Amino acid sequence: MVHEINTGDTAWLLTSAALVLLMTPGLAFFYGGMVRAKGVLNMVMMSFVSTATVGVTWAVIGYSEAFGNSLGGIIGNPFQFAFLDPLVNGNPTVGTVPALAFAGFQGCFAIIAVALLSGAIAERTTFASWTTLSVLWLVLVYAPLAHWVFASDGLTAAHGGWIVNRLHAVDLAGGTAIEIACGAGGLALAIVLGRRIGFGVTPMRPHNMTLVMLGAGLLWFGWFGFNSGSALVAGTWAALIWVNTLLAPGAAMLAWLLVERRRDGHATSLGAASGAVAGLVAITPSGGAVSPLGAMLIGLLAGATCAWAVSWKYRLGFDDSLDLVGVHLVGGIIGTLGVGLFADPRTATHARGLFYGGGIGQLWRQAVAVLAVGTFSFMMTWLLARVVSRTMGMRVSAEAEISGIDLAEHSEAGYDLTPVQHSAFRGVSRTHPHGTDEPPAGTVTA
């Protein structure tokens, strides 16, 4: 469709796309700090390479699958926008922005969605198999789900996906297609790959909480573009979403820390970072449908519930390395169902939740979306993991896992901790030009 392009809306969408792209390096820091030192570089690389594999695949076929003219409400025509070539001249538009800008924005969504998945299989996956899986998961899982949830009739094509157009579930920015899909898919991957050596016995604490906090801050910053940019306009609705994206993670952080304090006797920096992310996850589907009060209530529910849910992996015996299930799956469910509870008809969605006199009408729609997306993602991801494991192998050797996946997969280390040898300073020195065994003043020696 062709509309007049609004330069303000376009500028906001392009800015938002850049913010969303920044979330992937932020996720790399967040995840990298949470693993052990011997796996930090591999963890960072899994996020960074997704920018390349997913970005290119999105342009070739992914955008068409997600936003092409619908084939039965299940998937878009995979050739309609191949290589994004039909969008080069700025015609058609998506609302008041160029379709090419929209394609770029949604491509950044796809990148962070795939990168998130890596958190479930940290410290035990070959880099080659992850690179392959990132492409397969985009084409066979994420793009079809994005079509179900984001492809409104008449947005980029005449007909779109079944969840948004037939079921009429509300999902602003991917509580189902991203958060629930990644959580369910991560669970499938963790089951197929099995537990890390020493899981539940050997301490596997985060090695660098400074990186974790930095990553959480970058994620929160980028999430303002992630959610508010999804309004596709620079106006009142985007402002509401922005404010909700501030309030929900703040409330979730406080709830998580209170649970920690009561349960463990202290509040941790990891809890603060995880609580904020849980709130961001929960407000992703609901940010455009609830009032600021509703956003805070959803944040409180997500923070408290996810703080409890992260312990499930120890009770049930699956090794979801970085709590994709406990934070993203559970948080995504809370946020998606939260629309059915707290949706305020004064918002642009006009949805009416249970507590606003809407009965269970919207709530059951949200529940069906949760069940459909979660089931599809789990089953497809499990199948893909089995195929990749059987054909090229996904798990690194036990020796590589024990000694360090960074060296085994990349022949590099995240940190050079080799001590400086005293013998390196033999000969001419700054303070003794005629030669001495004494190192320069202030030098740390072995």
Secondary structure, DSSP 4 states (H G I P E B T S, - for coil): ---PPPHHHHHHHHHHHHHHHHHHHHHHHHHHHHS-GGGHHHHHHHHHHHHHHHHHHIIIIIHHHHHSSEETTTEE-TTTTGGGGGGTTS-SEETTEEHHHHHHHHHHHHHHHHHHHGGGGTTSB-HHHHHHHHHHHIIIIIHHHHHHHH--TTTSSSS--HIIIII----SS-IIIIIIHHHHHHHHHHHHH-PPTTTTTS----S-HHHHHHHHHHHHHHHHHHHHGGG-SSSHHHHHHHHHHHHHHHHHHHHHHHHHHHHHSS--HHHHHHHHHHHHHHHHHHTTTS-HHHHHHHHHHHHHHHHHHTTHHHHHT---TT-IIIIIIHHHHHHHHHHHHH--TTSTT----GGGTTTTHHHHHHHHHHHHHHHHHHHHHHHHHHHHHHHT--BPPHHHHHH-HHHHHHS--SS--PPPPGGGG-B--SS-TT-BSSPPTT----
